[in-house]
Amino acid sequence: MTIRTVAIFAPGDMGHAIGRVLVDRGVRVTTNLADRSPRTVRLSSAAGIVDAGEDVAAIDGADIVLSVLPPDQAVDMATRLASAIGEVRRKPLYIDLNAVAPATAVEAAEIVDSVGGPFLDGGIVGPPPKPGRSLGPRFYVSGPADAVRFALDLREFGLDVRAVPGGIGAASALKMCYAAVTKGLTALGTVSLAAAKAYGVDRELAAEMAASQRMLSDRFERSLPDMPPKAYRWVGEMEEVARTVADVGLDPKLFLGAADIYRLVTATALGQEVPEDRTIGFTADEVAGIVAGALEAGMPADGEE
């Protein structure tokens, strides 16, 4: 079956960028922008995504539904869209691309399966695709073989879709284990540099890192300034990583601590940043300084009031 229409919920930072790639290659992309922010509406319109106005209209006639949103909303979105999928005659393939634990992916799958919708587990590794950039993120999928084969047809429309052996949960397991390293390191860098600021040894730490840990130093220089607009999403993602490791018998506290770091960042002025209009946090040192300043002002380390 040829892919002609893809519904994306929701067209935020990642979702609208995926939609733009598909639209540029002739795919009709739909969504429902009711109750979405003006920013999401603007991004969606610029990407050429059609606002159907409500869920059933957006899904009816779609070949694939992509769920792309903060991880703590994944199950709620599956529940919401299952209601709409139950009303359409031809059931689209539902691909959950959210950064969730394998057990959370199974929950979402059971909800969509209950209305007869085929389901794939998925995970995205890499930043949103950008016009003119040949390399984009990788979209890992796992689940029933026929559904995986159909999802792989998205390669023809500019998406780097890759199959992961195993059933529902395998793609999410891969994503979670990868995020444990990448976002875990960014949380570690934020803690280290902010603590050094608080103790007044930040220059000395920077010099030692540059001398003996150059690769980590360079990574923190890239990852800390890139993190603030995403910190609110990474809270839930680290909690899902914690669930992932706990489910195999490992201690989740490391990643619950990382979630607290991102919750703290979200509560500072850094949490107001958006990718297309940055005003602060352009260097690792500046990010660390703002976080240290929030702590000095009495903001709790877990970001809660």
Rosetta blueprint (number, residue, H / E / L):
1 M L
2 T L
3 I L
4 R L
5 T E
6 V E
7 A E
8 I E
9 F E
10 A L
11 P L
12 G L
13 D H
14 M H
15 G H
16 H H
17 A H
18 I H
19 G H
20 R H
21 V H
22 L H
23 V H
24 D H
25 R L
26 G L
27 V L
28 R E
29 V E
30 T E
31 T E
32 N L
33 L L
34 A L
35 D L
36 R L
37 S L
38 P H
39 R H
40 T H
41 V H
42 R H
43 L H
44 S H
45 S H
46 A H
47 A H
48 G L
49 I L
50 V E
51 D E
52 A L
53 G L
54 E L
55 D H
56 V H
57 A H
58 A H
59 I H
60 D L
61 G L
62 A L
63 D L
64 I E
65 V E
66 L E
67 S E
68 V L
69 L L
70 P L
71 P H
72 D H
73 Q H
74 A H
75 V H
76 D H
77 M H
78 A H
79 T H
80 R H
81 L H
82 A H
83 S H
84 A H
85 I H
86 G L
87 E L
88 V L
89 R L
90 R L
91 K L
92 P L
93 L E
94 Y E
95 I E
96 D E
97 L L
98 N L
99 A L
100 V L
101 A L
102 P H
103 A H
104 T H
105 A H
106 V H
107 E H
108 A H
109 A H
110 E H
111 I H
112 V H
113 D H
114 S L
115 V L
116 G L
117 G L
118 P L
119 F E
120 L E
121 D E
122 G E
123 G E
124 I E
125 V E
126 G L
127 P L
128 P L
129 P L
130 K L
131 P L
132 G L
133 R L
134 S L
135 L L
136 G L
137 P L
138 R E
139 F E
140 Y E
141 V E
142 S E
143 G L
144 P L
145 A H
146 D H
147 A H
148 V H
149 R H
150 F H
151 A H
152 L H
153 D H
154 L H
155 R H
156 E H
157 F H
158 G L
159 L L
160 D E
161 V E
162 R E
163 A E
164 V L
165 P L
166 G L
167 G L
168 I L
169 G L
170 A H
171 A H
172 S H
173 A H
174 L H
175 K H
176 M H
177 C H
178 Y H
179 A H
180 A H
181 V H
182 T H
183 K H
184 G H
185 L H
186 T H
187 A H
188 L H
189 G H
190 T H
191 V H
192 S H
193 L H
194 A H
195 A H
196 A H
197 K H
198 A H
199 Y H
200 G L
201 V L
202 D H
203 R H
204 E H
205 L H
206 A H
207 A H
208 E H
209 M H
210 A H
211 A H
212 S H
213 Q L
214 R H
215 M H
216 L H
217 S H
218 D H
219 R H
220 F H
221 E H
222 R H
223 S H
224 L H
225 P H
226 D H
227 M L
228 P H
229 P H
230 K H
231 A H
232 Y H
233 R H
234 W H
235 V H
236 G H
237 E H
238 M H
239 E H
240 E H
241 V H
242 A H
243 R H
244 T H
245 V H
246 A H
247 D L
248 V L
249 G L
250 L L
251 D L
252 P L
253 K H
254 L H
255 F H
256 L H
257 G H
258 A H
259 A H
260 D H
261 I H
262 Y H
263 R H
264 L H
265 V H
266 T H
267 A H
268 T L
269 A H
270 L H
271 G H
272 Q H
273 E L
274 V L
275 P L
276 E L
277 D L
278 R L
279 T L
280 I L
281 G L
282 F L
283 T L
284 A H
285 D H
286 E H
287 V H
288 A H
289 G H
290 I H
291 V H
292 A H
293 G H
294 A H
295 L H
296 E H
297 A L
298 G L
299 M L
300 P L
301 A L
302 D L
303 G L
304 E L
305 E L
